[in-house]
């Protein structure tokens, strides 16, 4: 790493975060915290994650002020299990209801800004196994105690939950898109960010002020987009990272990872000033190949690689209607509808 990045790594990386919940509650100083779980067909895991976080929402002075699962159109029992475990469940069509939803994770993260009231937001993926609720205070630590930090990325060891005889691959072989795409891409186009351990990790926290000021890639490009946009707005000093230990989740097939990588590449190229051609063409196809009866045949997938504008552009004309206690009601006012009409254009 270059000296600037190396010094940032020393100053803004917490290898063994030791903030206690009591310490962080004292440091909140009136700020509210929202924990958001984006979910799509995660009935097997979402309930346990919610149940693990619920204790952080209790007591006279809780660390977490609201726990929200925002559903991206699940067809299984994700909604029921999340609600039964203690989360407030918001459907993606419940917020910004006049704007047709785009498919993808980034879309529901963007909508979560209109469905929550926290000054700080913590995002946790809903497919995690053996979830550690300590993720939440660890991610909040730099935001609550270090002036100037706008985005905190979690990093971790990622076991590969696939059948293999390679012990090393099983122990730390996850994050294939990170190692094969994201890290080389950042090294080539944004080397200042080479100190980020998990640029694509789904566990991170940010200030509402920052998150409402940047666009959101609608699909899997959301994490790389937020990282690059935060760096552009706040510089390295606005970024921090904390060690969360181990992260276990559902590993995806290579074909699924290829589609994910296409969306990540589009978001990164759009932010790095390259001649990316139709990188943000929402109708762009990814051609992959599958073997059928001994023959290799092309399989084309149309991917959503579009963007949503900064939420502040929608909220600026209806700031008094941003949700505080009744999240889904106040965003439905006429002023917001007028702004949504402009977004469509």
N, C-alpha and C positions, 0 to 999 in steps of 0.2 A: 504494500500500500504506500501511496505517497505520504509525506509527513503530515499534511493537513488531515487526511483521512485517518491516519494512524493515531493522531492526537484525539480526533473525534471518538475513535473507538475506545480509547482509554477513558475519556470524559463522560461518554454517553452510553456505555454498555454496563449493565449490571449482571454479572455472572452468578451472583448468589443474592438475589433480592431479599432483604430482611425486614421490610416494612411490616409492622403489625397492623391488623385491622383497626385497632384503637388509635394508632399513630395517624392513619389515613383519615379516619373519621374526624379527628381533631384538625387535620390539614384541609378539610373540605371548605371550611370558612364560608358556609352558606351555599356552596355550589351543589348542584344536583347531578346524580350519576344514573345513567340509563345503560342497562345491559341488553344487547340485542342479539338474538339468534336467528339468522336467516335459515329457512327450512324448506325442503322439497322432498317429500316422501321419506321422512326420517323417523318413522314410528318406532323403530327398534332402539334408537339411542336418545331421542330428544327428551323423553321424560326423565331419564336419569340425570341428564345435564341440568335441566331445570331444577329438579329436586336438590341437587348439590349446591346450587346458587341461592335457593330460597332462604337459607339461614342468614345470608348477607343482607337480606331485605327486612329483617325483623329487628325488634328492639326499639327503644326510645330514639336512638340516633343510629340508624342503619347506614352501612356503607353504600348500599345500592338502593336507590329510591324507586326505581321501576325495572321490572324484568319483562321483556317483551319478546315473544316469538312472532316473527313476521313471515307468513306462509306464502310460498311462491306458486300456489296452485296444486297442493298435494292431493293425491287421489287415495291415499291410505289413511291411517288413523293418526297421522301426525298432529292434527289440530286437537283432537280429543285428548291425546296423551299429554300434550304440552299443557293444555288447560287443567287437566286433572292433577298435574304435578305442581301447579301453582303459578304458571305464567299468564300474563295477559296476551291473548292471541289476536293478532291483527292480520287479516287477509290483505294481500297486496291491492285488492280492489276496494278496500275500506278507506284508503287514504288517496288523496288526489284522484278521486273517483271519476272525474270528468276526463281523465287522461288514460287512454288505453294502455295497459301494461305491456312492456317488452319482456321477452323471455330472458332469464338469466339472473345470476346472483347479484350482480351490481345493481340491477333495477330495484330489488327489494331493499338493499342497503340504502340506496338513494331515497326511497320512499320512507324508510324508517326515520329519516330526519323530520318528516312531517307527521310521524306517528308517535313521537316521543317528546319529552320535555327536558331532558338532561342537558346540563352545560358541558358534561363530558359523556362520551359514548364509548362503550366497550363492545366490540364485536367478537362473538364466539361461534365457530362453526357448529352445526347441530349433528354432525356425524361422528363425533369423537367417542372413543371407547375408553372406559376407566378414567373418566374425566376428573381432573383435580380442580376443585373450586378455588385453589390458591392462584390460578391463572388470573382471576379478576383483580385482587389487590396488587399482584405483581405488575400488571399492566397499568394500573392507576398510579402507582408510586411516582414515576417521573412527572406525570401530569400535575399531580397534587403538590409535589415538593421541589420541582426544578423550574424556575422561571424561564419562559421562552420555549418550552417544549410543546409542540402541537400534535405530534403523532408518535406513538410508541408501538414498536413492532415486537411481537414475541418471537423467540427462537427456541429450538428444542432438538432433541434427537428424535428421528422419525423412523421407527421400525417399519419394515416392509412386510405387510401381512399377507404374503403369498407363499405357496408351496415352493421351497427351494432348499437345496442342501448346503448353500453358501451361508455359513453362520454370520459373516460380516454383513452380507446383504440383508439378512433378516434383521439384524440388530440396528442398522442405520442406513438402509438402502432406499428409504422413502425420499420424496422430494426430487423425483426424476426430472420433472420439467424445470425445476430450479437449477439443477446442475447442468442440464443439457441445453437450456435456452436462456433462462433469465440471468444467470450469473455471467455467462459469456457476453450476453447482450449489454449488460450494464458495464462490464469491463471495457467494451469497445466504444460505447456511446456516452456513458456517464460514469467514468472511473472513480469519481468522488464518492460514489455509492457502493464501492467494492467492499466496504466494511460491514454492510448489512448481511447478517447471517441468513435470514429467511425472508427474502424480498417478496415471496408469494404467500407467506403464511397467513392463515385466515383468522388468527387471534391477534388483535391489535386494538388500540384505543386512541381517541383523538378528541380535541376540543370541538364543540359545536361551531365555534367561530371559524376554525379552519375547514371543517368538513362541509359547511354550507358555502364556502367560498370557492370550491373547486368542482369541476365536473366529475361525473361518475361514469366509467365505462359500464355498459349495461350487462355484460357477461363476465367471464372469468378474467378479463383484463382489469377489473376494478382495483385489485391490490397493487399491481405495478403502476397503474395510473395514479393512485393516491400517493404512492411513494415518490414518483417523479414530480407530481404537482406540488407536494409539500416541500420537496427540496427546492423547486423553483421559487416558491413563495417565501419560505422561511430559512433556506440554506441548511447546511448540515446541523447547525445548532438547534434547529427546530425538530430534529429527529432524535429518537432514543430507542434503545432495545434492551429487553430483559430476557434472561434465561428462564424458561418455563419448565425445564426438565425433559419430560418425554411426552410426545403427542402421538396417539394412536387413532387412526381413523380408517375409513373404508378406502382401500387402494383401488385405483381404476385401471382399466385395460389400456394397452398402448394406443389403440384406436381412439379411446376417449381422451387420453392425454394429448394426442395429436390435435384433436379439435380444440382442446383447452389452450394448447400452445399457439394455435392460430389467432385466438382472441387476444391472448397476452401480447403477441408480436404486434398486432394491429394497434393496441393501446400504446405500446412503447414507442413504436415508430412515429405515431402521430404526435408524440410529445418531444421527440428528439430532433425535430427539424430536418428529417430526412425526406427524400423524394419517395414517399411510400406508395405512390400511385393510388390505388383504390383500397388502401389499408382500412379505411373506415366505411367502405361500401357494405351496408348491412345485407346486401344480397350476394356477397361473395361466397363462392363454394370452395370447400376443401375436398379434394379428390384423394381418397385412400383406396387400398386394395385389400380384398378379402379372398380367401381360398374357398371355392365351391366345387365339390366333386373333382378335386385335383386341378382345377383351373383357377388362375388368379384373375379376378374381375374387379373393375373399378366400382367404388361406392362413393357417391357424392353427397356431402352434407352441406346444407345452407346454414351458415352461422350468423348469429346476431353479434355484430361487432360495433354497434352504434354507441352513442354517448348521450347522457342526460346533462343538461346545463347545471351550473351551480345553483343549489337550492335558494341561495340569497337572491337570485334573479327573480324567483317566484315570490319569495317572502317580502321583498323590498316594498311592494305596493300593498301588502296586507299584513304588515308586521304585527298589528294588534290581534290578528287572527291566528298566529302561530300557536299550536297546541301547548297548553300548560297542564291543566287538569283533565280536560276533555279533548283528547287528541284528535279524534276523528270528527268532531263536530265543528270546531272553529276553522278548520281548513276548507270547509265547504261554502264559505261565503262568496258573495258575488265578486268581490275584488280578486280573489284567487281564481275564479272561473275566467275572468278576463285575461289574467296572466297566462293561464293554461291555453287559452285560445291562441295567444301570441306564440307560445312554445310550439304548437302544432305547425304554425307557418314557418 
